[in-house]
């Protein structure tokens, strides 16, 4: 892919890497620096850090969406111990049903699966006025001119915040 971009004389890529932060910071970190399975390497897969280095070596600047709050929440199936994702979005009936997304990350609902948000925000996350952020999705949602929260119900599953289905 990088060879083809160089042949096209590409100089800039936008949103081509580091896009998984909308699900959670642990996923972003995995996309950026995670181990790539040998079978995937056979087909040319690399992690985002390797991809960015290869582009930079060819003079191509890569810009990515490092972290944004879209509120994606997906049904998932987890191992009985809650330390492995067996299915995400496309369920297979293989494990304990639950939800994964930004809400679950912020609430630290899966401590055996993801590190605590404190790993990235050791002093807590603060809003523009310096107040501690209690609810990340509420803090980052769009608001109308009256201040009413506008949530994207096609990506957010607010009922999932209290129980798995």
N, C-alpha and C positions, 0 to 999 in steps of 0.2 A: 504494500500500500504506500509506504514512504517513497519507494522508487517511482511509483506512478505519479505521486504528488510532485516529485522533483522533475519528472518528465513534463508535467503540465506547467512547470515553472511556478509552482505555488510558493508563496512567501508567508502566508498567514492561514492558520486554521482557527475557527471560532467554534467553541462548544464541541470539540472533538475528543476531549479527555476530561477526567475528573468530574463526571456528571452524576455520580451516585449518592451524593450528599443529601439529596432530597429524601431518601429513605432513612438514613442515619449516618452519623460521622464514622462509626465502625465500618460501614460499607464503603464509604469514600476512601478510608485508609486502606482497606483491602484492595479496592480497584487500583489505587495508586502504587502500593508497595507489596501487595500480596503475592504469595507463591503461585506460580502458574503450573498446573498439573502437566506432567510430561506428555500425556496424550494430547492436550491442547497445544503444547509447544510443537508437536508433530505437524499441526495445521497452521502454525505461524502465529499463534496467540502470544501476546506479551502483556505485561501489566502497563498501566498508564505512565509510570515513571520511565520505563524502557522505551515506550512509544515516543514520549516527549523528547528524550535524549536522542533517539534516532532522527526525529524531525529536526532538532536543533543542529545536529551534525551536518544536515543537508541545507542549513540556512532557513528552515521553515519555523516561524514563531507559532507557538501553540497557546491559545487562550482557552480557558475552560470555566465552566460554572462550578466554582469550588464548593459553595454551600448556599443553598437557597431553601426557603421554607415553602414547599408545595403541599405538605401535609399528607403525602401518600401513605396509605395504610393498606396492607394486603393480608388476605387470609393466608394462613400458613399451617403447616404441620411440623411439629417439633418432636424430637426424640423424647422418650419418657423422662429422661433426666433434664430436659430443656437445654441441652448444650449443643444440639445440632439441628439445622434446618433440613427437614426431609422433603418439603415441598413449599413453594412460595408462589402464590397466585393461582397456579394450576394444581389443585389438590388431587391427591392420589389415594387417599384413604390409608395412608401409611403411618400416621402418628397422631399425637395429641393436637387437636385443632386449637388455633390461637390467632393472634394478629401481630403483624410486624409493621412498624412505621416510625415516623418521627415522634408521635405521642408515646409509644412504648419505649423508645430510646430515652426520651426526656424523663419519663416516670421510672426509668430503670426497672422495667417489668421483667426483663430476662437477664438477670445477673450472671447466669452461667453461659450466656450466649454473647453478650456485649459488655464491654467495660462501662463503668459508671460515667455519666456526663462530666463528673468532677475530673476525669482524666484530661479533658480538653478545657474545662473551665474550673480550675482548682479554687478560685476565689468566687465562684458562682458567676452567672451571666447577669448583666445589668442592662436596663433599658437606657434610652437616651437621657433620662433624668437622674440616672444613678441608682434607681430602685432595683432590688432583686427581681428577676423574672421568675414568676411562679408557674406560669403555663405558657410554654413556648408557642404553641399554635395560636393561642389567644393573643399573645404579644405581637406576633408577626402577621396576623391576618390583615387583609385590606378592610377598610371601613368606609361607609358612605359619609356624606357631608354632615350627618347627624351623629356620627361616631358609632353607629351600629355595625357590629362585626359582619363581614361578608365571607362566609365559609364556602369552600368548594366541596359540596356534598358528593360530587362524583369522584373525589379522591380521598376525602375524609370519611371515616366511619365512627362517628361520635359514640355510638352505642357499644363499640368494641372497647372503649376505655374502661368499662366496668366488668366485662366478662367475656370469655371466649364463647364462640358459638359452635 
